[in-house]
Amino acid sequence: MSGFVRHFLLAVQFFTRIPVTGALANWVGFSPAMLRASAAHFPGVGWIVGGLSALVFLAFLWALPPLPAASWVAAVASTVFSVLLTGAFHEDGLADLADGLGGSPDRERALAIMKDSRIGSYGAIALVMVLLTKVALLALLAQAGAVLAALVLFAAHVTSRAAPLVVIRTLHHVGDTPQSKSKPLAESIGNAGLLVGLLWWALAMALVFWWLPGAVLWAQAVLGALLGLAWMWRLLRRRLQGFTGDGLGATQQVSEVLFYLGAALAVPALS
């Protein structure tokens, strides 16, 4: 249990801006092996990011006057909060991958472009489109119910952080540079780690289904995330013959958006 908690806290430290410092950081410790083990807790980080973002979403809906625009303000606020909480870690990966794959059809050139910290037109367009789509879908879901939207927001963050585990487990890490943030994570995750990640995900889905039953809604939302995962997996294998840290971040973003879309398409089924 001590190792489980340490690995979870290391994942929180690595993938969020939540401070794990001082005596707590000393207790947690650090090593490349621990960082690899912490990958199993990606969906657990989604519990924190998704849960807090959902609370921000509900708080804004509660505080604002009951007007249609309130859902848009709440959606923007929760999205901004999630970006600040994670330091735009996954959004940065999406932008870098878009710049690399959009900038050159050549694999080596694409990998080189992705290492450039400057954002290009492809990355900027990808970020704008994804963030706008998130906000619009959350605002749409809020029209169907505040609790519904908050639960979907929570579940989307957990589910989308389970998706990269499949990529790590089934593809090879490429672009191996000593500065790569994903290299220690990618060497790789075993079946036991994958099982831990799926357990985090299953518990989250059991919670939201208990709170708001609706087999069609949740099945369609998960299907959307799976389609996003499948598309990203095929794209990474075809264009890069493997994955990078940027590819993992992009996979999380695409899976999150398509989870929202799947849920939104299922809303009429709840009527």
C-alpha atoms as a printed R data frame, in Angstrom:
    type eleno elety resid chain resno       x      y       z
1   ATOM     1    CA   MET     A     1   0.000  0.000   0.000
2   ATOM     2    CA   SER     A     2   2.890  2.371   0.756
3   ATOM     3    CA   GLY     A     3   4.299  1.797  -2.735
4   ATOM     4    CA   PHE     A     4   0.864  2.335  -4.285
5   ATOM     5    CA   VAL     A     5   0.466  5.711  -2.554
6   ATOM     6    CA   ARG     A     6   4.016  6.780  -3.442
7   ATOM     7    CA   HIS     A     7   3.508  5.967  -7.108
8   ATOM     8    CA   PHE     A     8   0.185  7.783  -7.134
9   ATOM     9    CA   LEU     A     9   1.657 10.906  -5.530
10  ATOM    10    CA   LEU     A    10   4.552 10.826  -7.997
11  ATOM    11    CA   ALA     A    11   2.031 10.775 -10.852
12  ATOM    12    CA   VAL     A    12   0.235 13.746  -9.268
13  ATOM    13    CA   GLN     A    13   3.559 15.573  -8.954
14  ATOM    14    CA   PHE     A    14   4.553 14.813 -12.554
15  ATOM    15    CA   PHE     A    15   1.239 15.524 -14.293
16  ATOM    16    CA   THR     A    16  -0.243 18.396 -12.269
17  ATOM    17    CA   ARG     A    17   0.839 21.618 -10.616
18  ATOM    18    CA   ILE     A    18  -0.343 20.345  -7.236
19  ATOM    19    CA   PRO     A    19   2.669 20.769  -4.945
20  ATOM    20    CA   VAL     A    20   4.213 17.583  -3.568
21  ATOM    21    CA   THR     A    21   7.114 19.125  -1.714
22  ATOM    22    CA   GLY     A    22   9.091 19.090   1.501
23  ATOM    23    CA   ALA     A    23   8.768 16.108   3.794
24  ATOM    24    CA   LEU     A    24   6.052 14.600   1.608
25  ATOM    25    CA   ALA     A    25   8.291 14.722  -1.468
26  ATOM    26    CA   ASN     A    26  11.133 13.163   0.511
27  ATOM    27    CA   TRP     A    27   8.827 10.352   1.599
28  ATOM    28    CA   VAL     A    28   7.567  9.785  -1.955
29  ATOM    29    CA   GLY     A    29  11.099  9.678  -3.398
30  ATOM    30    CA   PHE     A    30  12.023  9.447  -7.054
31  ATOM    31    CA   SER     A    31  13.669  7.064  -9.477
32  ATOM    32    CA   PRO     A    32  13.117  6.186 -13.140
33  ATOM    33    CA   ALA     A    33  11.628  2.872 -12.004
34  ATOM    34    CA   MET     A    34   9.151  4.675  -9.745
35  ATOM    35    CA   LEU     A    35   8.217  7.036 -12.572
36  ATOM    36    CA   ARG     A    36   7.526  4.059 -14.834
37  ATOM    37    CA   ALA     A    37   5.325  2.526 -12.115
38  ATOM    38    CA   SER     A    38   3.487  5.826 -11.669
39  ATOM    39    CA   ALA     A    39   2.165  5.565 -15.245
40  ATOM    40    CA   ALA     A    40  -0.438  3.122 -13.933
41  ATOM    41    CA   HIS     A    41  -1.965  6.012 -11.991
42  ATOM    42    CA   PHE     A    42  -2.674  8.315 -14.955
43  ATOM    43    CA   PRO     A    43  -6.430  7.681 -14.559
44  ATOM    44    CA   GLY     A    44  -6.054  8.322 -10.829
45  ATOM    45    CA   VAL     A    45  -4.737 11.786 -11.673
46  ATOM    46    CA   GLY     A    46  -7.886 12.120 -13.777
47  ATOM    47    CA   TRP     A    47  -9.923 11.611 -10.604
48  ATOM    48    CA   ILE     A    48  -8.320 14.730  -9.129
49  ATOM    49    CA   VAL     A    49  -8.313 16.920 -12.249
50  ATOM    50    CA   GLY     A    50 -11.779 15.831 -13.346
51  ATOM    51    CA   GLY     A    51 -13.281 15.974  -9.873
52  ATOM    52    CA   LEU     A    52 -11.993 19.466  -9.095
53  ATOM    53    CA   SER     A    53 -12.910 20.743 -12.580
54  ATOM    54    CA   ALA     A    54 -16.434 19.382 -12.138
55  ATOM    55    CA   LEU     A    55 -16.734 21.205  -8.810
56  ATOM    56    CA   VAL     A    56 -15.605 24.453 -10.445
57  ATOM    57    CA   PHE     A    57 -18.157 23.873 -13.202
58  ATOM    58    CA   LEU     A    58 -20.991 23.373 -10.686
59  ATOM    59    CA   ALA     A    59 -19.857 26.307  -8.550
60  ATOM    60    CA   PHE     A    60 -20.079 28.709 -11.485
61  ATOM    61    CA   LEU     A    61 -23.492 27.399 -12.523
62  ATOM    62    CA   TRP     A    62 -24.696 27.860  -8.937
63  ATOM    63    CA   ALA     A    63 -23.266 31.376  -8.569
64  ATOM    64    CA   LEU     A    64 -24.316 32.764 -11.944
65  ATOM    65    CA   PRO     A    65 -27.858 33.873 -12.820
66  ATOM    66    CA   PRO     A    66 -29.932 31.113 -14.476
67  ATOM    67    CA   LEU     A    67 -29.404 32.315 -18.029
68  ATOM    68    CA   PRO     A    68 -28.366 30.239 -21.081
69  ATOM    69    CA   ALA     A    69 -24.977 31.975 -21.205
70  ATOM    70    CA   ALA     A    70 -24.180 30.705 -17.706
71  ATOM    71    CA   SER     A    71 -23.385 27.255 -19.080
72  ATOM    72    CA   TRP     A    72 -20.808 28.756 -21.447
73  ATOM    73    CA   VAL     A    73 -19.157 30.708 -18.643
74  ATOM    74    CA   ALA     A    74 -19.046 27.596 -16.458
75  ATOM    75    CA   ALA     A    75 -17.601 25.546 -19.308
76  ATOM    76    CA   VAL     A    76 -14.885 28.120 -19.971
77  ATOM    77    CA   ALA     A    77 -14.074 28.443 -16.255
78  ATOM    78    CA   SER     A    78 -13.742 24.693 -15.700
79  ATOM    79    CA   THR     A    79 -11.606 24.321 -18.832
80  ATOM    80    CA   VAL     A    80  -9.308 27.157 -17.768
81  ATOM    81    CA   PHE     A    81  -9.062 25.603 -14.303
82  ATOM    82    CA   SER     A    82  -8.102 22.188 -15.697
83  ATOM    83    CA   VAL     A    83  -5.436 23.755 -17.915
84  ATOM    84    CA   LEU     A    84  -3.969 25.672 -14.978
85  ATOM    85    CA   LEU     A    85  -4.088 22.594 -12.749
86  ATOM    86    CA   THR     A    86  -2.113 20.496 -15.243
87  ATOM    87    CA   GLY     A    87   0.118 23.273 -16.576
88  ATOM    88    CA   ALA     A    88  -1.332 22.650 -20.059
89  ATOM    89    CA   PHE     A    89   0.757 19.470 -20.080
90  ATOM    90    CA   HIS     A    90  -1.467 17.539 -22.496
91  ATOM    91    CA   GLU     A    91  -2.471 20.555 -24.563
92  ATOM    92    CA   ASP     A    92   1.211 21.252 -25.163
93  ATOM    93    CA   GLY     A    93   1.632 17.697 -26.447
94  ATOM    94    CA   LEU     A    94  -1.316 18.117 -28.800
95  ATOM    95    CA   ALA     A    95   0.127 21.331 -30.228
96  ATOM    96    CA   ASP     A    96   3.604 19.847 -30.700
97  ATOM    97    CA   LEU     A    97   2.246 16.734 -32.403
98  ATOM    98    CA   ALA     A    98   0.061 18.814 -34.731
99  ATOM    99    CA   ASP     A    99   3.042 20.976 -35.666
100 ATOM   100    CA   GLY     A   100   5.228 17.929 -36.312
101 ATOM   101    CA   LEU     A   101   2.774 15.876 -38.327
102 ATOM   102    CA   GLY     A   102   1.393 18.895 -40.146
103 ATOM   103    CA   GLY     A   103   4.810 20.378 -40.806
104 ATOM   104    CA   SER     A   104   6.371 17.461 -42.666
105 ATOM   105    CA   PRO     A   105   5.403 14.039 -44.052
106 ATOM   106    CA   ASP     A   106   8.919 12.820 -43.254
107 ATOM   107    CA   ARG     A   107   9.146 10.954 -39.945
108 ATOM   108    CA   GLU     A   108  12.533 12.281 -38.831
109 ATOM   109    CA   ARG     A   109  11.679 15.844 -39.789
110 ATOM   110    CA   ALA     A   110   8.336 15.588 -37.954
111 ATOM   111    CA   LEU     A   111  10.110 14.364 -34.809
112 ATOM   112    CA   ALA     A   112  12.576 17.253 -35.042
113 ATOM   113    CA   ILE     A   113   9.761 19.791 -35.374
114 ATOM   114    CA   MET     A   114   8.028 18.324 -32.320
115 ATOM   115    CA   LYS     A   115  11.133 19.012 -30.202
116 ATOM   116    CA   ASP     A   116  10.927 22.736 -31.025
117 ATOM   117    CA   SER     A   117   9.314 24.574 -28.102
118 ATOM   118    CA   ARG     A   118   7.863 27.233 -30.391
119 ATOM   119    CA   ILE     A   119   4.251 26.771 -31.496
120 ATOM   120    CA   GLY     A   120   3.409 26.831 -35.191
121 ATOM   121    CA   SER     A   121   0.237 27.370 -37.162
122 ATOM   122    CA   TYR     A   122  -0.806 23.700 -37.058
123 ATOM   123    CA   GLY     A   123  -0.372 23.571 -33.295
124 ATOM   124    CA   ALA     A   124  -2.260 26.820 -32.748
125 ATOM   125    CA   ILE     A   125  -5.152 25.660 -34.936
126 ATOM   126    CA   ALA     A   126  -5.321 22.289 -33.172
127 ATOM   127    CA   LEU     A   127  -5.387 23.948 -29.741
128 ATOM   128    CA   VAL     A   128  -8.101 26.430 -30.690
129 ATOM   129    CA   MET     A   129 -10.274 23.764 -32.284
130 ATOM   130    CA   VAL     A   130  -9.962 21.334 -29.365
131 ATOM   131    CA   LEU     A   131 -10.545 23.937 -26.646
132 ATOM   132    CA   LEU     A   132 -13.519 25.434 -28.473
133 ATOM   133    CA   THR     A   133 -15.024 21.982 -29.006
134 ATOM   134    CA   LYS     A   134 -14.596 21.112 -25.319
135 ATOM   135    CA   VAL     A   135 -16.285 24.310 -24.181
136 ATOM   136    CA   ALA     A   136 -19.129 23.992 -26.687
137 ATOM   137    CA   LEU     A   137 -19.869 20.362 -25.783
138 ATOM   138    CA   LEU     A   138 -19.755 21.062 -22.034
139 ATOM   139    CA   ALA     A   139 -22.116 24.005 -22.485
140 ATOM   140    CA   LEU     A   140 -24.435 21.786 -24.518
141 ATOM   141    CA   LEU     A   141 -24.378 19.065 -21.860
142 ATOM   142    CA   ALA     A   142 -25.129 21.653 -19.178
143 ATOM   143    CA   GLN     A   143 -28.331 22.500 -21.026
144 ATOM   144    CA   ALA     A   144 -29.394 18.905 -20.431
145 ATOM   145    CA   GLY     A   145 -28.511 19.100 -16.741
146 ATOM   146    CA   ALA     A   146 -25.794 20.502 -14.512
147 ATOM   147    CA   VAL     A   147 -25.168 17.227 -12.686
148 ATOM   148    CA   LEU     A   148 -25.076 15.332 -15.974
149 ATOM   149    CA   ALA     A   149 -22.448 17.691 -17.389
150 ATOM   150    CA   ALA     A   150 -20.360 17.564 -14.203
151 ATOM   151    CA   LEU     A   151 -20.371 13.759 -14.131
152 ATOM   152    CA   VAL     A   152 -19.434 13.569 -17.815
153 ATOM   153    CA   LEU     A   153 -16.629 16.070 -17.188
154 ATOM   154    CA   PHE     A   154 -15.264 13.936 -14.348
155 ATOM   155    CA   ALA     A   155 -15.551 10.660 -16.269
156 ATOM   156    CA   ALA     A   156 -13.985 12.171 -19.401
157 ATOM   157    CA   HIS     A   157 -10.832 13.161 -17.539
158 ATOM   158    CA   VAL     A   158 -10.449  9.705 -16.030
159 ATOM   159    CA   THR     A   159 -11.225  7.823 -19.247
160 ATOM   160    CA   SER     A   160  -8.995  9.977 -21.435
161 ATOM   161    CA   ARG     A   161  -6.065  9.324 -19.099
162 ATOM   162    CA   ALA     A   162  -6.568  5.587 -19.406
163 ATOM   163    CA   ALA     A   163  -6.240  5.802 -23.202
164 ATOM   164    CA   PRO     A   164  -2.484  6.631 -23.254
165 ATOM   165    CA   LEU     A   165  -1.783  3.490 -21.207
166 ATOM   166    CA   VAL     A   166  -2.916  1.385 -24.164
167 ATOM   167    CA   VAL     A   167  -0.578  3.346 -26.440
168 ATOM   168    CA   ILE     A   168   2.363  2.845 -24.065
169 ATOM   169    CA   ARG     A   169   1.587 -0.856 -23.746
170 ATOM   170    CA   THR     A   170   1.236 -1.589 -27.458
171 ATOM   171    CA   LEU     A   171   3.601  0.808 -29.277
172 ATOM   172    CA   HIS     A   172   7.307  1.556 -28.995
173 ATOM   173    CA   HIS     A   173   8.701  4.839 -27.757
174 ATOM   174    CA   VAL     A   174  10.451  6.780 -30.537
175 ATOM   175    CA   GLY     A   175  12.561  9.911 -30.719
176 ATOM   176    CA   ASP     A   176  14.634  8.771 -27.765
177 ATOM   177    CA   THR     A   177  16.387 11.837 -26.481
178 ATOM   178    CA   PRO     A   178  17.779 12.240 -22.963
179 ATOM   179    CA   GLN     A   179  15.490 15.258 -22.542
180 ATOM   180    CA   SER     A   180  12.328 13.297 -23.395
181 ATOM   181    CA   LYS     A   181   9.762 13.642 -20.620
182 ATOM   182    CA   SER     A   182   8.049 10.415 -21.627
183 ATOM   183    CA   LYS     A   183  11.119  8.204 -22.001
184 ATOM   184    CA   PRO     A   184  11.204  6.983 -18.371
185 ATOM   185    CA   LEU     A   185   7.473  6.259 -18.580
186 ATOM   186    CA   ALA     A   186   7.667  4.398 -21.828
187 ATOM   187    CA   GLU     A   187  10.113  1.642 -21.100
188 ATOM   188    CA   SER     A   188   7.203  0.460 -20.567
189 ATOM   189    CA   ILE     A   189   4.024 -0.385 -18.653
190 ATOM   190    CA   GLY     A   190   3.357 -4.041 -17.861
191 ATOM   191    CA   ASN     A   191   0.101 -5.932 -17.584
192 ATOM   192    CA   ALA     A   192  -0.088 -5.310 -13.827
193 ATOM   193    CA   GLY     A   193   0.285 -1.556 -14.333
194 ATOM   194    CA   LEU     A   194  -2.308 -1.571 -17.078
195 ATOM   195    CA   LEU     A   195  -4.666 -3.429 -14.750
196 ATOM   196    CA   VAL     A   196  -4.195 -0.795 -12.035
197 ATOM   197    CA   GLY     A   197  -5.010  1.951 -14.529
198 ATOM   198    CA   LEU     A   198  -8.117  0.140 -15.726
199 ATOM   199    CA   LEU     A   199  -9.203 -0.334 -12.107
200 ATOM   200    CA   TRP     A   200  -9.018  3.431 -11.542
201 ATOM   201    CA   TRP     A   201 -11.145  3.837 -14.678
202 ATOM   202    CA   ALA     A   202 -13.673  1.127 -13.766
203 ATOM   203    CA   LEU     A   203 -14.235  2.606 -10.311
204 ATOM   204    CA   ALA     A   204 -14.885  6.035 -11.827
205 ATOM   205    CA   MET     A   205 -17.376  4.626 -14.329
206 ATOM   206    CA   ALA     A   206 -19.129  2.638 -11.596
207 ATOM   207    CA   LEU     A   207 -19.446  5.841  -9.552
208 ATOM   208    CA   VAL     A   208 -20.957  7.943 -12.338
209 ATOM   209    CA   PHE     A   209 -23.287  5.137 -13.424
210 ATOM   210    CA   TRP     A   210 -24.490  4.730  -9.831
211 ATOM   211    CA   TRP     A   211 -25.080  8.471  -9.555
212 ATOM   212    CA   LEU     A   212 -26.712  8.813 -12.961
213 ATOM   213    CA   PRO     A   213 -27.840  5.507 -14.511
214 ATOM   214    CA   GLY     A   214 -27.964  5.505 -18.284
215 ATOM   215    CA   ALA     A   215 -26.377  2.634 -20.137
216 ATOM   216    CA   VAL     A   216 -26.699  4.301 -23.548
217 ATOM   217    CA   LEU     A   217 -25.140  7.558 -22.380
218 ATOM   218    CA   TRP     A   218 -22.088  6.037 -20.706
219 ATOM   219    CA   ALA     A   219 -21.574  3.342 -23.321
220 ATOM   220    CA   GLN     A   220 -21.695  5.901 -26.119
221 ATOM   221    CA   ALA     A   221 -19.325  8.242 -24.261
222 ATOM   222    CA   VAL     A   222 -16.806  5.434 -23.719
223 ATOM   223    CA   LEU     A   223 -17.195  4.381 -27.338
224 ATOM   224    CA   GLY     A   224 -16.324  7.930 -28.394
225 ATOM   225    CA   ALA     A   225 -13.145  7.822 -26.294
226 ATOM   226    CA   LEU     A   226 -12.250  4.410 -27.741
227 ATOM   227    CA   LEU     A   227 -12.663  5.729 -31.273
228 ATOM   228    CA   GLY     A   228 -10.359  8.617 -30.380
229 ATOM   229    CA   LEU     A   229  -7.815  6.177 -28.984
230 ATOM   230    CA   ALA     A   230  -8.030  3.963 -32.080
231 ATOM   231    CA   TRP     A   231  -7.571  6.928 -34.412
232 ATOM   232    CA   MET     A   232  -4.574  8.252 -32.486
233 ATOM   233    CA   TRP     A   233  -3.013  4.786 -32.189
234 ATOM   234    CA   ARG     A   234  -3.247  4.282 -35.949
235 ATOM   235    CA   LEU     A   235  -1.939  7.799 -36.648
236 ATOM   236    CA   LEU     A   236   1.078  7.366 -34.360
237 ATOM   237    CA   ARG     A   237   1.918  3.953 -35.741
238 ATOM   238    CA   ARG     A   238   1.582  5.062 -39.358
239 ATOM   239    CA   ARG     A   239   3.360  8.414 -39.153
240 ATOM   240    CA   LEU     A   240   5.925  7.862 -36.381
241 ATOM   241    CA   GLN     A   241   6.111  4.048 -36.073
242 ATOM   242    CA   GLY     A   242   5.646  4.554 -32.353
243 ATOM   243    CA   PHE     A   243   4.796  7.214 -29.812
244 ATOM   244    CA   THR     A   244   6.340 10.207 -28.084
245 ATOM   245    CA   GLY     A   245   5.274 12.114 -24.975
246 ATOM   246    CA   ASP     A   246   3.532 14.585 -27.280
247 ATOM   247    CA   GLY     A   247   1.608 11.694 -28.825
248 ATOM   248    CA   LEU     A   248   0.416 10.603 -25.388
249 ATOM   249    CA   GLY     A   249  -0.783 14.118 -24.588
250 ATOM   250    CA   ALA     A   250  -2.593 14.357 -27.911
251 ATOM   251    CA   THR     A   251  -4.224 10.970 -27.311
252 ATOM   252    CA   GLN     A   252  -5.561 12.216 -23.982
253 ATOM   253    CA   GLN     A   253  -6.976 15.363 -25.563
254 ATOM   254    CA   VAL     A   254  -8.653 13.621 -28.488
255 ATOM   255    CA   SER     A   255 -10.134 10.919 -26.248
256 ATOM   256    CA   GLU     A   256 -11.485 13.552 -23.852
257 ATOM   257    CA   VAL     A   257 -13.205 15.527 -26.610
258 ATOM   258    CA   LEU     A   258 -14.766 12.425 -28.172
259 ATOM   259    CA   PHE     A   259 -15.991 11.269 -24.751
260 ATOM   260    CA   TYR     A   260 -17.917 14.554 -24.495
261 ATOM   261    CA   LEU     A   261 -19.208 14.152 -28.026
262 ATOM   262    CA   GLY     A   262 -20.381 10.592 -27.419
263 ATOM   263    CA   ALA     A   263 -22.215 11.674 -24.277
264 ATOM   264    CA   ALA     A   264 -23.773 14.678 -26.043
265 ATOM   265    CA   LEU     A   265 -25.054 12.515 -28.900
266 ATOM   266    CA   ALA     A   266 -26.702 10.214 -26.356
267 ATOM   267    CA   VAL     A   267 -28.548 12.957 -24.483
268 ATOM   268    CA   PRO     A   268 -31.790 12.566 -26.519
269 ATOM   269    CA   ALA     A   269 -31.854  8.917 -25.411
270 ATOM   270    CA   LEU     A   270 -32.305 10.091 -21.809
271 ATOM   271    CA   SER     A   271 -35.482 12.029 -22.612
